[in-house]
Amino acid sequence: MKFPGLRKIKHYFPVSQPKPQLPSFEVRPELDTYIVGLDQTIVDVVASVSDEFLNKYAIRKGLSNLVEHGKANLIYQELVAQQAISDHFAGGTIGNTIHNYSVLADDKSVLLGVMSANIALGSPAYHYVCHTSSKVDMNHLQGVSGDIGRGITMITPDGERTFVIDPSDMDELSHEYIPTDIIAGAAAFVVSAYPLRAVGKPIQQAMLKALEDAKTHNVPVVMSLGTRHLVEENREQILATIKQYVNVLAMNELEAEALTGFADPLKAAEAILDHTDMVLITAGPEGLYLCGHTDDSVKRESSNPIKSASLADFNQYEFSRPMLHANCEQPLKVYSHIDPYLGGPERIKNTNGAGDGALSAILHDMAANHFHKQVQPLSGKHEQPYLAYSSFAQICKYANRVSYEILVQNAPRLSKGLPEREDSLEEAYWER
């Protein structure tokens, strides 16, 4: 487990002890620290099109459009003929997240979903495997006879992004392929709200079984909301799922407004914290917010400038560490905010996946806490049953940095980990 951020030497643990077993690419629940993600396995295709092209195929501009397989093939073939496709990327919000986690932590994760049983060169499954970290354990995927999903991102001359989703067999995941022992040993289980719209498909029952397994074995459940449109259409079902299963919820400011009715991220976070333990809201050029609970007895005041907005002095206790609401004797809501790293990139190459990058940083910190508790159970870091290793403020910094790395590249997934030392930080930081 590679730890995120700067750490004091007293919290390091031995790395020189010989390891009695050879490394294994497959996750071993009794030995490894890992996270598990369930996703609709899908490949993202990026293409430049005209408004006339969208009208020709009756595609709603600026929205996510579900399209049947035959029509999607026609669209794809015409894009190939026009040489309009610029890139193929492995996609899926959870696939992106666990890939990024494995890159950041340099450690294992498990992907649950479907995969083509026979992978042909150039097929969606081929591109998916090529663009996924070798640290992601795919041994528990369900083989299917057809293709995995294909998502076509069509960019019009005005810069607007329109999505065409061809589900193919991505929703055919059976509940029989949900390994209870793998979920039970995980540091966290992460899923998106997208399977909730796959009405009548096996993936809904698979997702429910995974959520039940995580809840039974006290594994933190992390959910990422899909798009504003998805939240608006499935709001009641999503809220019910959050209340029953979810500990950490991630979204952007538009999805937060659709869920709560509040356009202001702080007000939205305050409302969401009545139903879950921690919430991440990415707000574009405003930066990101990380909010949650801690116990009043262990709250820690921030030494950063105190901020006020719709909530007065909202970041006063951002040096506190996150806890589950159920584990707090006197729960206190904590709010932290950070502006974009270095003021944001001079030129944003890609916004797709920035939120997934931020979420992967949070999962890394949660997994680090899980690992440290296993190897140093008597450490002062575990006097309380904390949800993460670092404070709200520190996790904010880390999530913000990872988001920046996505924004300055074309791909929605990290191709490498963060540098060990940041040139943008003063030398005094590294000499502490």
C-alpha positions as CSV (number, residue, x, y, z in Angstrom):
1,M,0.0,0.0,0.0
2,K,1.5,3.3,-1.1
3,F,0.4,6.0,1.2
4,P,-1.1,9.3,0.0
5,G,0.4,12.6,0.8
6,L,3.1,13.6,3.3
7,R,3.3,11.4,6.4
8,K,5.1,11.7,9.7
9,I,7.8,9.1,10.2
10,K,6.2,7.7,13.4
11,H,3.3,6.5,11.3
12,Y,5.4,4.6,8.8
13,F,5.5,0.8,9.2
14,P,8.2,-1.7,8.4
15,V,9.0,-2.3,4.7
16,S,12.2,-4.3,5.2
17,Q,10.7,-7.4,6.7
18,P,10.8,-10.4,4.2
19,K,7.5,-11.4,2.7
20,P,7.0,-15.2,3.0
21,Q,4.7,-15.4,-0.1
22,L,5.3,-14.6,-3.7
23,P,3.2,-11.7,-5.1
24,S,-0.2,-12.7,-6.5
25,F,-2.2,-10.8,-9.2
26,E,-5.4,-12.3,-7.8
27,V,-6.8,-10.7,-4.7
28,R,-6.5,-12.8,-1.5
29,P,-9.1,-11.5,1.1
30,E,-7.1,-12.7,4.1
31,L,-3.9,-11.0,3.1
32,D,-4.5,-8.0,0.8
33,T,-5.9,-4.5,1.2
34,Y,-8.1,-3.8,-1.8
35,I,-11.3,-2.1,-2.9
36,V,-14.1,-3.7,-4.9
37,G,-16.1,-1.9,-7.7
38,L,-19.2,-3.0,-9.6
39,D,-19.6,-1.4,-13.0
40,Q,-21.3,-1.5,-16.3
41,T,-18.2,-2.3,-18.3
42,I,-18.0,0.1,-21.2
43,V,-15.6,1.6,-23.7
44,D,-15.6,5.3,-24.4
45,V,-15.3,6.4,-28.0
46,V,-14.5,10.1,-28.7
47,A,-15.6,11.7,-32.0
48,S,-16.2,15.1,-33.5
49,V,-19.5,15.5,-35.2
50,S,-21.8,18.2,-36.6
51,D,-25.3,19.2,-35.4
52,E,-26.6,17.7,-38.6
53,F,-25.2,14.3,-37.6
54,L,-27.0,14.4,-34.3
55,N,-30.3,15.3,-36.0
56,K,-29.8,12.6,-38.6
57,Y,-29.9,9.9,-35.8
58,A,-32.4,11.8,-33.5
59,I,-29.8,12.2,-30.8
60,R,-30.7,14.7,-28.0
61,K,-27.8,17.2,-27.8
62,G,-26.0,17.6,-24.5
63,L,-27.7,14.5,-22.9
64,S,-26.9,10.9,-22.3
65,N,-28.9,8.8,-24.9
66,L,-29.5,5.1,-24.6
67,V,-29.5,3.6,-28.1
68,E,-30.2,0.0,-29.2
69,H,-27.3,-2.0,-30.5
70,G,-28.1,-1.9,-34.2
71,K,-28.5,1.8,-34.3
72,A,-25.3,2.3,-32.3
73,N,-23.4,0.1,-34.8
74,L,-24.7,2.3,-37.7
75,I,-23.5,5.4,-35.9
76,Y,-20.1,3.9,-35.1
77,Q,-19.6,2.7,-38.7
78,E,-20.4,6.1,-40.1
79,L,-18.0,7.8,-37.6
80,V,-15.3,5.3,-38.8
81,A,-16.0,6.0,-42.4
82,Q,-15.8,9.8,-41.8
83,Q,-12.5,9.3,-39.8
84,A,-14.2,11.3,-37.0
85,I,-13.0,9.1,-34.1
86,S,-10.0,10.5,-32.2
87,D,-9.7,8.0,-29.3
88,H,-10.9,4.8,-27.6
89,F,-10.7,4.7,-23.8
90,A,-11.7,2.2,-21.2
91,G,-14.7,3.9,-19.5
92,G,-17.3,3.5,-16.8
93,T,-17.3,5.7,-13.8
94,I,-16.4,2.9,-11.4
95,G,-14.0,1.3,-13.9
96,N,-12.2,4.7,-14.0
97,T,-12.3,5.0,-10.3
98,I,-10.8,1.6,-9.4
99,H,-8.2,1.9,-12.1
100,N,-7.1,5.2,-10.7
101,Y,-7.1,3.8,-7.2
102,S,-4.7,1.0,-8.3
103,V,-2.4,3.5,-10.0
104,L,-2.4,5.8,-7.0
105,A,-2.0,3.1,-4.3
106,D,0.1,0.8,-6.5
107,D,-2.1,-1.9,-5.1
108,K,-4.9,-4.3,-6.0
109,S,-8.6,-3.7,-6.7
110,V,-11.3,-6.0,-7.9
111,L,-13.7,-5.3,-10.8
112,L,-17.1,-6.9,-10.9
113,G,-19.1,-6.8,-14.2
114,V,-19.2,-8.6,-17.5
115,M,-16.5,-9.2,-20.2
116,S,-16.7,-10.6,-23.7
117,A,-15.8,-14.3,-23.4
118,N,-14.0,-14.1,-26.8
119,I,-12.0,-10.9,-27.2
120,A,-11.3,-9.9,-30.8
121,L,-8.7,-7.3,-31.9
122,G,-10.2,-3.9,-32.0
123,S,-13.4,-4.9,-30.1
124,P,-14.7,-2.9,-27.2
125,A,-13.5,-5.6,-24.8
126,Y,-10.0,-5.4,-26.3
127,H,-9.8,-1.6,-25.8
128,Y,-11.1,-2.0,-22.2
129,V,-8.4,-4.5,-21.2
130,C,-5.7,-2.6,-22.9
131,H,-6.5,0.6,-21.0
132,T,-6.9,-1.0,-17.5
133,S,-4.2,-1.3,-14.9
134,S,-2.8,-4.8,-14.4
135,K,-3.4,-4.2,-10.6
136,V,-7.1,-4.5,-11.3
137,D,-8.2,-8.1,-10.6
138,M,-10.6,-9.1,-13.4
139,N,-10.8,-12.8,-12.4
140,H,-14.3,-12.4,-11.1
141,L,-15.8,-10.9,-14.2
142,Q,-18.7,-12.8,-15.9
143,G,-18.0,-13.9,-19.4
144,V,-20.8,-13.1,-22.0
145,S,-21.2,-14.0,-25.6
146,G,-21.7,-10.5,-26.9
147,D,-19.9,-7.2,-26.5
148,I,-19.5,-5.0,-23.4
149,G,-21.0,-1.5,-23.6
150,R,-19.9,1.3,-25.9
151,G,-20.3,4.9,-25.0
152,I,-19.8,7.4,-27.9
153,T,-18.9,10.9,-26.8
154,M,-19.8,13.2,-29.7
155,I,-18.4,16.7,-29.6
156,T,-20.0,19.4,-31.7
157,P,-18.2,22.5,-33.0
158,D,-19.6,24.6,-30.1
159,G,-17.8,22.2,-27.6
160,E,-21.0,20.6,-26.3
161,R,-20.6,16.9,-25.4
162,T,-23.4,14.5,-26.3
163,F,-23.4,10.8,-25.2
164,V,-24.7,7.8,-27.0
165,I,-24.8,4.7,-24.9
166,D,-25.0,1.2,-26.5
167,P,-25.5,-1.2,-23.5
168,S,-25.0,-4.4,-25.5
169,D,-24.4,-7.1,-22.8
170,M,-23.1,-4.8,-20.0
171,D,-26.3,-5.1,-17.9
172,E,-26.3,-9.0,-18.0
173,L,-24.2,-9.4,-14.8
174,S,-25.8,-12.1,-12.7
175,H,-26.0,-12.0,-8.9
176,E,-24.3,-15.4,-9.0
177,Y,-21.1,-13.7,-10.0
178,I,-21.0,-11.5,-6.8
179,P,-18.3,-13.1,-4.6
180,T,-19.4,-12.5,-1.0
181,D,-16.0,-13.4,0.4
182,I,-14.2,-10.8,-1.8
183,I,-16.6,-8.1,-0.8
184,A,-16.4,-9.1,2.9
185,G,-12.7,-8.6,3.0
186,A,-12.6,-5.3,1.1
187,A,-11.6,-1.9,2.5
188,A,-14.6,-0.4,0.5
189,F,-17.2,-1.3,-2.0
190,V,-17.9,1.3,-4.8
191,V,-20.7,1.5,-7.2
192,S,-22.5,4.1,-9.3
193,A,-26.2,4.9,-9.6
194,Y,-26.2,3.9,-13.3
195,P,-27.4,0.3,-12.8
196,L,-30.5,1.6,-11.1
197,R,-31.9,2.7,-14.5
198,A,-31.3,-0.8,-16.1
199,V,-34.9,-1.8,-15.3
200,G,-35.5,-5.5,-15.5
201,K,-31.9,-6.3,-16.2
202,P,-29.8,-8.8,-14.1
203,I,-27.3,-6.2,-13.0
204,Q,-29.9,-4.6,-10.7
205,Q,-30.1,-7.8,-8.6
206,A,-26.3,-8.2,-8.8
207,M,-25.9,-4.7,-7.4
208,L,-28.5,-5.3,-4.6
209,K,-26.7,-8.5,-3.6
210,A,-23.3,-6.7,-3.5
211,L,-24.8,-3.9,-1.4
212,E,-26.4,-6.4,1.0
213,D,-23.1,-8.3,1.3
214,A,-21.2,-5.0,2.1
215,K,-23.7,-4.0,4.7
216,T,-23.7,-7.4,6.3
217,H,-19.9,-7.4,6.7
218,N,-19.6,-3.7,7.6
219,V,-17.7,-2.7,4.5
220,P,-18.1,1.0,3.7
221,V,-20.3,1.6,0.6
222,V,-19.3,4.4,-1.7
223,M,-21.7,5.5,-4.5
224,S,-21.1,7.9,-7.4
225,L,-24.1,9.6,-8.9
226,G,-24.3,9.4,-12.7
227,T,-25.6,12.5,-14.4
228,R,-28.1,15.2,-13.5
229,H,-30.6,13.6,-15.9
230,L,-30.2,10.2,-14.3
231,V,-30.8,11.6,-10.8
232,E,-33.9,13.6,-11.9
233,E,-35.4,10.4,-13.4
234,N,-34.6,8.1,-10.6
235,R,-34.5,10.5,-7.6
236,E,-36.7,8.5,-5.2
237,Q,-35.0,5.2,-5.9
238,I,-31.5,6.7,-5.5
239,L,-32.5,8.4,-2.2
240,A,-33.9,5.1,-0.9
241,T,-30.7,3.3,-1.8
242,I,-28.5,6.0,-0.2
243,K,-30.5,5.9,3.1
244,Q,-30.3,2.1,3.3
245,Y,-26.8,1.3,2.1
246,V,-24.5,4.2,1.3
247,N,-21.8,5.7,3.5
248,V,-19.9,7.9,1.0
249,L,-21.7,9.8,-1.8
250,A,-19.9,11.5,-4.7
251,M,-21.4,13.9,-7.3
252,N,-21.0,17.2,-9.1
253,E,-22.9,20.3,-8.2
254,L,-25.6,19.7,-10.9
255,E,-26.3,16.2,-9.5
256,A,-26.3,17.6,-6.0
257,E,-29.0,20.1,-7.0
258,A,-31.1,17.4,-8.7
259,L,-30.9,15.3,-5.6
260,T,-31.6,18.0,-2.9
261,G,-33.0,21.0,-4.7
262,F,-30.2,23.2,-3.5
263,A,-27.9,24.8,-6.1
264,D,-25.5,25.8,-3.4
265,P,-23.0,22.9,-2.8
266,L,-22.8,23.6,1.0
267,K,-26.6,23.6,1.4
268,A,-26.8,20.5,-0.7
269,A,-24.1,18.7,1.3
270,E,-25.8,19.7,4.6
271,A,-29.0,18.1,3.4
272,I,-27.3,15.0,2.1
273,L,-25.5,14.4,5.4
274,D,-28.9,13.7,6.9
275,H,-28.9,10.5,4.9
276,T,-25.2,9.4,4.6
277,D,-21.9,9.7,6.4
278,M,-19.6,11.6,3.9
279,V,-20.2,13.5,0.7
280,L,-17.9,14.7,-2.1
281,I,-19.2,17.5,-4.4
282,T,-17.0,18.6,-7.3
283,A,-18.0,22.1,-8.4
284,G,-15.8,22.8,-11.5
285,P,-14.0,26.1,-11.3
286,E,-15.2,26.5,-7.7
287,G,-13.1,23.5,-6.6
288,L,-14.4,20.7,-4.5
289,Y,-16.2,20.2,-1.2
290,L,-15.7,17.2,1.2
291,C,-18.2,17.1,4.0
292,G,-19.0,14.5,6.7
293,H,-19.3,13.7,10.3
294,T,-16.9,13.5,13.3
295,D,-17.5,13.1,17.0
296,D,-17.5,16.4,19.0
297,S,-15.0,14.9,21.4
298,V,-12.3,14.5,18.7
299,K,-13.0,17.6,16.5
300,R,-9.9,19.6,15.5
301,E,-10.0,23.2,14.5
302,S,-8.5,24.3,11.3
303,S,-5.4,26.6,11.1
304,N,-6.4,27.6,7.6
305,P,-8.3,30.8,7.0
306,I,-11.9,30.4,8.1
307,K,-14.4,30.6,5.3
308,S,-18.1,31.7,5.4
309,A,-20.6,31.3,2.7
310,S,-24.2,30.0,3.0
311,L,-22.9,28.4,6.2
312,A,-20.9,30.6,8.6
313,D,-17.4,29.5,9.5
314,F,-18.1,26.2,7.7
315,N,-14.5,24.9,7.6
316,Q,-13.8,25.5,11.2
317,Y,-13.2,21.8,12.0
318,E,-11.8,20.6,8.7
319,F,-8.7,19.2,10.4
320,S,-11.0,16.6,12.0
321,R,-11.0,13.0,10.6
322,P,-14.2,11.5,9.1
323,M,-16.3,9.0,11.1
324,L,-19.5,7.1,10.4
325,H,-22.5,8.9,11.9
326,A,-23.4,5.7,13.8
327,N,-20.0,5.7,15.5
328,C,-20.3,9.2,16.9
329,E,-21.7,9.8,20.4
330,Q,-22.2,13.5,19.6
331,P,-22.1,13.8,15.8
332,L,-20.8,17.0,14.3
333,K,-21.1,18.0,10.6
334,V,-17.8,19.0,9.2
335,Y,-17.3,20.9,5.9
336,S,-14.1,21.4,3.9
337,H,-13.5,23.2,0.6
338,I,-10.5,23.7,-1.6
339,D,-10.0,25.9,-4.7
340,P,-8.7,24.2,-7.9
341,Y,-5.1,23.1,-7.7
342,L,-2.8,25.9,-8.9
343,G,-5.9,27.9,-9.9
344,G,-6.8,25.1,-12.4
345,P,-5.1,24.2,-15.6
346,E,-4.3,26.9,-18.2
347,R,-5.9,24.7,-20.7
348,I,-8.4,22.0,-19.8
349,K,-8.0,19.0,-22.2
350,N,-10.7,16.8,-20.7
351,T,-13.3,17.1,-18.0
352,N,-14.5,13.5,-18.3
353,G,-13.2,11.5,-15.3
354,A,-12.1,14.4,-13.1
355,G,-14.7,13.5,-10.5
356,D,-13.7,9.8,-10.7
357,G,-10.1,10.9,-10.0
358,A,-11.2,12.8,-6.9
359,L,-13.2,9.8,-5.7
360,S,-10.2,7.4,-6.2
361,A,-8.1,9.7,-3.9
362,I,-10.7,9.4,-1.2
363,L,-10.9,5.6,-1.6
364,H,-7.0,5.5,-1.4
365,D,-7.1,7.3,1.9
366,M,-9.9,5.0,3.2
367,A,-7.9,1.9,2.2
368,A,-4.8,3.3,3.7
369,N,-6.7,3.6,7.0
370,H,-7.9,0.0,6.7
371,F,-4.3,-1.2,6.0
372,H,-2.8,0.8,8.8
373,K,-5.4,-0.5,11.3
374,Q,-4.5,-4.1,10.3
375,V,-0.7,-3.6,10.8
376,Q,-0.8,-1.1,13.7
377,P,-4.1,-1.7,15.5
378,L,-2.8,-0.1,18.7
379,S,-1.7,3.1,17.0
380,G,-3.2,6.4,18.2
381,K,-4.5,6.8,14.7
382,H,-7.2,4.3,15.7
383,E,-8.4,5.5,19.1
384,Q,-11.7,6.1,17.3
385,P,-13.2,4.0,14.5
386,Y,-12.3,6.6,11.8
387,L,-13.5,6.2,8.2
388,A,-10.3,7.5,6.6
389,Y,-6.6,8.0,7.5
390,S,-6.4,11.8,6.9
391,S,-8.4,14.9,7.9
392,F,-11.1,16.3,5.7
393,A,-8.7,19.1,4.7
394,Q,-5.9,16.8,3.7
395,I,-8.1,14.5,1.7
396,C,-9.4,17.6,-0.1
397,K,-5.9,18.5,-1.1
398,Y,-5.2,15.0,-2.4
399,A,-8.5,14.7,-4.3
400,N,-8.0,18.1,-5.8
401,R,-4.5,17.2,-7.0
402,V,-5.7,14.0,-8.7
403,S,-8.5,15.8,-10.4
404,Y,-6.0,18.3,-11.8
405,E,-4.0,15.4,-13.3
406,I,-7.1,14.2,-15.2
407,L,-7.9,17.7,-16.5
408,V,-4.5,18.2,-18.1
409,Q,-4.6,15.0,-20.1
410,N,-6.9,13.7,-22.8
411,A,-7.7,10.3,-21.2
412,P,-10.3,10.0,-18.4
413,R,-7.9,7.6,-16.5
414,L,-4.5,8.2,-14.9
415,S,-1.6,6.7,-16.9
416,K,0.9,7.1,-14.0
417,G,0.9,7.9,-10.3
418,L,1.5,11.3,-8.8
419,P,5.1,12.5,-8.4
420,E,6.8,11.8,-5.0
421,R,7.7,15.5,-4.6
422,E,5.7,18.4,-6.1
423,D,7.7,21.2,-7.7
424,S,4.9,23.6,-6.8
425,L,5.4,23.1,-3.1
426,E,7.9,25.1,-1.2
427,E,11.1,23.3,-0.1
428,A,10.2,23.8,3.6
429,Y,7.3,21.4,3.1
430,W,9.6,18.6,2.2
431,E,12.1,19.3,5.1
432,R,9.6,18.9,7.9
